[in-house]
Amino acid sequence: MNVGIVIVSHSPLVAEGVADMVRQMVGDEVRLAWCGGDPSGGLGTSVEAIIQAIDRAWSDAGVAVLIDLGGAETNTEMAIEFIGEPRASLIAICNAPIVEGAIMAATEASGGASLAAVVATAEELSPL
Amino acid sequence: MPALTSDDFRALACAMAAAIAANAQRLTDLDSAIGDGDHGANMKRGFDAVEGELDQIAAKPLPDALKAAGMKLVMTVGGASGPLAGTFFMTLGKELPENFDRAGFVAAYEKAVDAVAARGKSHAGQKTMLDVLYPMLDVLKQGGDPEAVAARAEEAAEATIPMLATRGRASFLGERSIGHMDPGAASVALLARAVARTLTAQGGA
């Protein structure tokens, strides 16, 4: 089973758009989910929506999460803590640009790469 | 320090929610200047949600009530301040024994502030809420009463104005972050004042 990909943006439009671009690249070979928007539907992120997106994209090979800005990262870390072990160790946040990172990560995942390899490929895009 | 009853917890939570609601526009204005302009609305949504479930939350023993309130903030605020404020209350609840003395409270408060720093991968001096939470800790350690803690919190929030932001959305502005109060610092000072006013009115602490 391939690693799953989750896209978490402050904007649902951005998250859905990134997911569309990922789909175009990897089709249905990778489980993919996205979420965006705060609990009232404004720009922001929601811990609950992130937990649900991780559930939708779940793979026993792991899930790589692509995020945009600060709150998306903090809320995703919180979501992973709430999900707890044993699944938490199989979820990794990629320190990578959300669009390019998601496409690189998904492409790597579609070839059956491990979670560590998927994350490393996405993070090659990040300046130190 | 007399034991905090369920009614005390209720009064404190309502006072905090009221302070945030009354200042939501100001917090959003501060955040518009150096951030994404949602801090007031986000905090209000979180504290309103806590107030909305206060019957269930306040019925729990104090440590569990704090944890439940923190969890509610995490799930409803929507910005980074949700996990940060939520982590503060959840850690306070986790660390606070059911019957605590002043030293026990101060120790739990310190662990809660450290947990906020870890959650935000931040430290004092970066123009964040930590620049209010740590000065409050100093006053608590020195034996200050709630009024003294709130006064120090307000001073510390003012002192974020000339600071350069190096963490959070405001850090994207670089030097342009100078000259504005940090919204997170402002909301912590508001909450500290609301707590002090409530405790002083009750003649407690």
Interface residues (C-beta under 8 A of the other chain):
Chain A: H10 D38 P39 S40 G42 L43 G44 T45 S46 V47 E48 L69 G70 G71 E73 T74 N75 E77 M78
Chain B: D36 D38 A41 N42 R45 V74 M75 T76 V77 G78 G79 A80 S81 G82 P83 L84 G86 R119 G120 G168 R169
